[in-house]
Amino acid sequence: MTFGRRGFGAKEDMTDSPETPDLTIGDLAKLTGINTHTLRMWERRYGSPKSFRLPSGHRRYPREEVPRLRAIAEALESGYRAGKVVSASLEELGHLLAQRRTAQPALAQLPEDSPLLLGQWMQAVHRFDDSMLTQGFHDEWGRLGPLRFVLDRATPFIRTVGTSWATGELTVAQEHFASERLGDFLGGQWRRLNERKSGPRAVLTTLPGELHRLGVQMCAVVTALSDFKVVYLGPDTPLEDIARAVNKVQARLLALSVSSSTDPVFAQRETLKIRKRLPPEVALVLGGRGAPANLPGTFRIENFPDYLDWLNNLSPRGA
């Protein structure tokens, strides 16, 4: 399932201020969307990202690592292994992403009008044209419906923006603009679908340390198409808070989005932890490229149509 997809880049309250050129590992995680556990593991295993120590002994990371780490996350989403990309330069990563896009053009399998439409949306991103982009989203949502919008519009748009940022075509500001605009749109749409529902509850979130929200927003859209009522926690939720929310609302389902930038060992360990904290009757479904497979008491689903079918079979209407 694609609801663990990286999105376009981490969102945070920090600014790229020249007065704060060096970052803590927590700052680096916020700016890149890669959790601190993964960053530490990469530094030990691959010597990257490179840190230095202050006289106090605390580690700091050069702010210049941020765009390179974001490109690494994009490369992992594109299917590259960590050992190949974690130590690569930004230029090398841009070349790899361009190669992968040429070898497996995402737009070639979309409807004929998609390249032209996505081109128009990308022009709006370049110009920070909020009105044009939002109107485009609304038009296509109305024409295609929610599921096809997620599959044929939101997903390729995410991929296009991410690749354009990694290759230097978009600035960080443009990437953030596109991400926030789509995230706000998806949030408004699934909330409208979710209104006045009285079916079983589905809690949606990510593992701790996962900072991207677009995958969970797309998951919320698809979940809201079923009988389930969405209880949206957003990204980066502590395990104990997830368990409390599930119990509080008497949820029948917990859906976790896991991106490929999440360390596999961490993802497996944290998923098993949350499984143990849930009542046995609560279904735990995992999606995203980083979602661990074959864990006891969990369901891993590869794509949104399969996820919707699974929800309908799980709900009273589909029983």
N, C-alpha and C positions, 0 to 999 in steps of 0.2 A: 504494500500500500504506500502511496506517495505522501501520506500525511506527515512523514518525518523529514521531508525534503528541507534542505538548508534554508530556503528563502533567499534573500539577497544580501544578507549581512546583519550582524547583531545591531540591535537598537539599544541605546543607552542614554543616560542623562549627561554623560561626559562630553566635552567638546575637545576638538583637536587643538587645544591651546598651546602656543609655543612656550608658555610658562611652565607646562608640565610635560617635558620631553620624554621622561622615562616613566615606565609603568610597573605597578605591582602585578603579580600573576592574576589577581582578581580583576584588575583593570583590563588586562590582556584578554581574559575570558569574556568580559562584558563587551569588548569591542569586536571580538571575532566570532563569538558564539560557540567557541570550543571550550569545554569545561576544564577546570584546573587540573583534575586528575589526568586527563589526556595530555595536557600541555606538559605536566611534570614527567609523565611516562615517555613522551617524545624526547624531552631534553635528556633524560637518562639514556635512552636507547639510541637516539640518533644525533645527539648533541645539538638539537634544534627544537625550539627557539633558543638562541644564545642569551644568557643572562650575565650580569656582572654584580658584584657585591659592593654595597656602600660601606663606608668605614664602620657603621653600626653592625655590619654583618648581614643586613637584609638584602635579598635579591631584587634586582630591577631589570626590566626588559626594554630595549630601545623601541620607541614608538614606530620606527620604520618597519618593525616586524608585522604590524597590523595588516597591511595590504597583502603581504606574502602569505600570512596564515589564512586570510580569507580565501585566497586563491587555492591554498592547500585543501581547505574544506570543499571548495567547488570541484577540485580534481577528484577528491574522494567520492563525491556524489556522482561523478562521471564514470566511476568504476576503477580508478587507479588505486593501487595498494599504497599504504602508508610508507613502506620502505622505499618506494620509488619517488615519492613527492615531498616528503617532510623536509628533506635537506636541500631541495631544489631552490634555485633563485626565482624571483618573480618573473624574470624574462623567460626562464625555462618552463615555468608553469603556464605562462601565457601561450607558449608554443605548443605544449602538450594539449591544452584545452582546445586550441584552434585545430589541431590534428584530429582530436576526438570528434569535434563538431563536424569536420569535413567527412570523416569516415562514417559517422552515424548521424546524418542530418536530421534533427528532431522534427523540423518543419515539413520534411518530404512526405511524412505519413499523415499529415493533417489535411483537412478539407482544402479545396483549391483556393478559397478566399483567405486562408489563414496567414500566409506570408505577407500579403498586402495589408491586412488588418493589423498584424503585429508590428509591421513597419510604421503604420500610423501611430500606434500606441507608443512605440519607441521614440518617434518624433516628439510626442507630447512629453515624454520623460525628459528628453534633452532640453526642452523649453520650460520645464516645470509647469506645464499647462494642466492644472488640476481639473478645470471644467471639461476639457476635451477628453481626458483620460477617464474621468468618472462617467461622463455621458457614454463613452464607448463601452465601459463595463455594463452599464444599465441596458444599453441597446442589445448587447450580445446575451445577457442574462435573459431578457425577455424573448429573444429569438430562439435560443437554444434550450432554455430551461436550466435548472441548477446543476444537474449531474454533467451534462455535456459542457456547460460553461467551465466547470472545474477541470474536466478532462481535456477539452479542446482549446480552451482559452487561458485559464489561470495557470495551468501547469506549463505549457510552452512559453507563456510570458515570463514566468519565474525563471525558467531555464535560459531564455534569451537575455534577460536582464543580468542574471548571474554571470553568464559567459561574457557579455559585453563589459561588465565591470572588471572581470579577471584579465581581459585582454587590453584594458586601458581605454576602451571606447566610452565608458561612463565614469564619472567621478563618484566618489563616495556619497556626496550630497545627492546626486541624481539617483543612485542606487537606493539610498534611504527613502527618498521621495516616492519612488515606485513601490517599494515594499510597504510603506505606511499607507499609501493610497489604496492598494489592493487589499491589505489587511483590514482597513476600516470598512471597505465595501463588503467584503466577505462577512465581517462581523455583523454589519447591519442586516444583511440578507438572511443569515441563518437565524438571527434573533427573531426576525419576522416570521420565519417558518416555525419557530419554536413556541410562539405565543399561544396561550390557551390550550396547550397540550396537557393531557392528564395521564399519559402512558408511563411505563416504567422508566426510571431515571438511568441515564448514562453519563458518567463522569469522564471528562476529557482533559488530559494534561500531558506533561512530559516527565521524564526523569529529572531529578535534581541536576542542575548545571546546564541543561539544555535551554538556550535563551531565545530560540527562534519560534515565532508564533504562527507563521503562515501555514505550515503543515497541519497544525491543530485546528486552525480556522477552516481549512478545506475539509478536514475530518468532521468538523461541526456541521458544515453545510450538508454533507452526505448523511450524517446521523439524523439530522432534522428532517430528512425525507422519509424516515421510517416512523414507526409508532413511538419510538423512544423520545423522551424529553431530555434535552441536553443540559447538563450542569457543567459549565465551562470554567476550569481553573486556570487556564493559560499555561505558559511555560514555566519551567524552573520551580517546581513545587516540592517542598520537603516531603519525604515519604510518610512521616507521621501525620502531616496535614492531609495528604491524599487519603490515607486510611480513615481519618476522622470524617472527611467529607463524604466518603462512600457510605460509612455507617450512618451519618447524620441524615442523609437523604434516602437511605435504604435503597441504594442503587442496585440495579441488576447487572450492570456492566461498567467496567473501567477500561477505557481505551488509552493507550500510551503511544505517543509518537517518539520514535528513536531515529535520529539522523545518523548518517555515515561518519560524521566527525566524532561520534561518541566511541570511546574505547570499548571494544567488544567484551573484555573481561568485566569492566565496570557495568556495562549494560546488563550482562547476565546476572551479576551479583545483585544489583539493585532491583532487578525485576523479580528475582527469587525472594528478596526481602519483602517486597510489597505483596507478593502472592501469599506469603505466610501471614501477613497482617489482615488479609481480606477474609470474610466469611466464605466457606467453600462453595456456596451457591452463587457467588458473584463471578461472572465471566470476566476474564482478563484477556483483552485482545491487543496485539502489538502490530504496529505498522511502521514503515520507513526502512530505508536501506540498512540502517544500523540495528534493526530489530533482531534480537536473538531468536533462533529457531529451535524447535524440539524441546522447549522447557516444560516440565510437568505443570499441568494446570493452566496452560496458556494457549492462545490461538494466535498464530502469525498469519496475516492476510496480505496478499501481494498487491492488490489494486482496489480502487474504489468501487467498481461494479461488483466485484466479489464481496466486498465489505457490506454493501447495501443488501445483497442477497442473503448474506449471513445474518444481518440484523433482522430482516423480515422473517427468516426462519426461526430466529430466537424469540421474537416478539409474540404476544398472544394472537395477533392477526395471522402470523405466519405459522402458528402451531397447528 
